[in-house]
Amino acid sequence: MSKTTKVILYTPTWRPYDYNLPIMDLIGFETKLFNNFLIENNIFFIYSTHSANPPKNHLESSPNIAYIDSKYPLYDTNLTMLESDILLNDYSTTSVDFSILRRPQIFCMPDYDIYKNTKGFLEDYKQSMPGQEVISFISFCDTVKKSIEATSSYLKKYDDKRITILDKYYNLNDNNSSANHKKFIDGIMRN
């Protein structure tokens, strides 16, 4: 690995239905093209899936693609985030954790309407994402390159959303989380 090597961490969440690994459903996605893109751009692609309902298929192994499964019982997504340059995500809450690092996020959600109608969202998810949504393999490649070549401007474009997510779900200024949790539980117990 050199200083120019980049790491993309992909953390697709589980779905309450049968599904493909979402990146494989991008318009124009082909494993060989994906592999070539990673090699040509000196990018390693690490991904894991949720054990509750894993996808029907996975990417073929290659020197630039690593699938983290049950063979790695001590794997920690949060530690891997520290070594990752880009988070490829969908509806997973890892987006909140990665927002702390102030690094580029990209969203791959080819099944958005199905997920929305099956599982639903508390708010308009697409309006709160701190990164670009990609719908095709070409837009994925372009967005990855843009986030690497112009990281500062990419981050600046989504900074307000990133800050809003952190304020809402991961308030780093709240030093009273235990007391607030107790107050919340006491309020429930009284009702």
Secondary structure as UniProt FT lines:
FT   TURN            3..4
FT   STRAND          6..10
FT   HELIX           22..25
FT   HELIX           31..40
FT   TURN            41..42
FT   STRAND          43..48
FT   TURN            51..52
FT   TURN            63..64
FT   STRAND          65..68
FT   TURN            70..71
FT   TURN            73..74
FT   HELIX           77..82
FT   STRAND          86..89
FT   HELIX           94..99
FT   TURN            100..102
FT   STRAND          105..108
FT   TURN            110..111
FT   HELIX           112..118
FT   HELIX           125..128
FT   STRAND          132..134
FT   HELIX           137..149
FT   HELIX           151..169
FT   TURN            172..173
FT   HELIX           177..190
//
